[in-house]
């Protein structure tokens, strides 16, 4: 029986599963802050913060 340490050289380097993010969280959080500060609809969030649907999705998850 092998211990955890002896398995490590045999296993490939770990990577996070799934698709890599397109927009960084900081970008999306800045979009949420701008929207709440300006009082504008989600569709009017500037594109540099990511799509309005994506920004709203992160807002709803919190």
Secondary structure, DSSP 8 states (H G I E B T S, - for coil): ---HHHHTTTS------S---SS-HHHHHHHHHHHHHHT--GGGS-GGG--HHHHHHHHHH-
